[in-house]
């Protein structure tokens, strides 16, 4: 799964808490969240990590 697809899949969870609350909890502005989700968005790793932390998602690395 591409980084962008993984990032967008995390945002499906935002419907439960809302973008404003997600922005506050992740330390990322609402504008940055919307920009990262745009079709031309290229989210930074820090944005991705802030969002998954705010959503309570744990990443576990595995060897490919």
C-alpha positions in Angstrom: 0.0 0.0 0.0 1.4 3.4 -0.9 2.1 5.9 1.8 -0.7 8.2 0.5 -3.2 5.4 0.4 -2.3 4.4 4.0 -2.6 8.0 5.0 -6.0 8.4 3.4 -7.3 5.2 5.0 -6.4 6.7 8.4 -8.6 9.7 7.6 -11.7 7.5 7.2 -11.6 7.4 10.9 -11.9 11.2 11.2 -15.6 11.0 10.7 -15.9 9.8 14.3 -13.9 12.7 15.9 -14.0 15.5 13.2 -11.1 17.4 11.5 -10.9 20.2 14.1 -10.4 17.7 17.0 -8.1 15.6 14.9 -6.0 18.7 14.1 -5.8 19.6 17.8 -4.9 16.1 18.9 -2.3 15.6 16.2 -0.6 18.9 16.4 -1.3 19.6 12.7 -3.4 22.4 11.4 -6.7 21.7 9.7 -5.3 23.4 6.6 -2.3 21.0 6.6 -4.7 18.0 7.0 -6.8 19.1 4.1 -3.8 19.8 1.9 -2.4 16.3 2.7 -5.6 14.7 1.7 -5.9 16.6 -1.6 -5.4 14.6 -4.8 -1.9 16.2 -5.1 -1.2 15.9 -1.4 2.2 14.6 -0.3 1.9 14.2 3.5 5.0 14.6 5.6 5.9 11.8 7.8 5.4 14.0 10.9 1.8 14.7 9.7 1.2 11.0 9.2 2.6 10.1 12.6 0.7 12.8 14.4 -2.6 11.6 12.8 -2.1 8.0 13.6 -1.2 8.8 17.2 -4.3 11.0 17.6 -6.4 8.2 16.2 -4.8 5.7 18.6 -3.4 3.5 15.9 -0.2 1.6 16.6 2.3 0.8 13.8 4.3 -2.4 14.1 7.1 -2.9 11.6 7.5 -6.3 10.0 10.1 -7.6 7.7 9.0 -7.7 4.1 
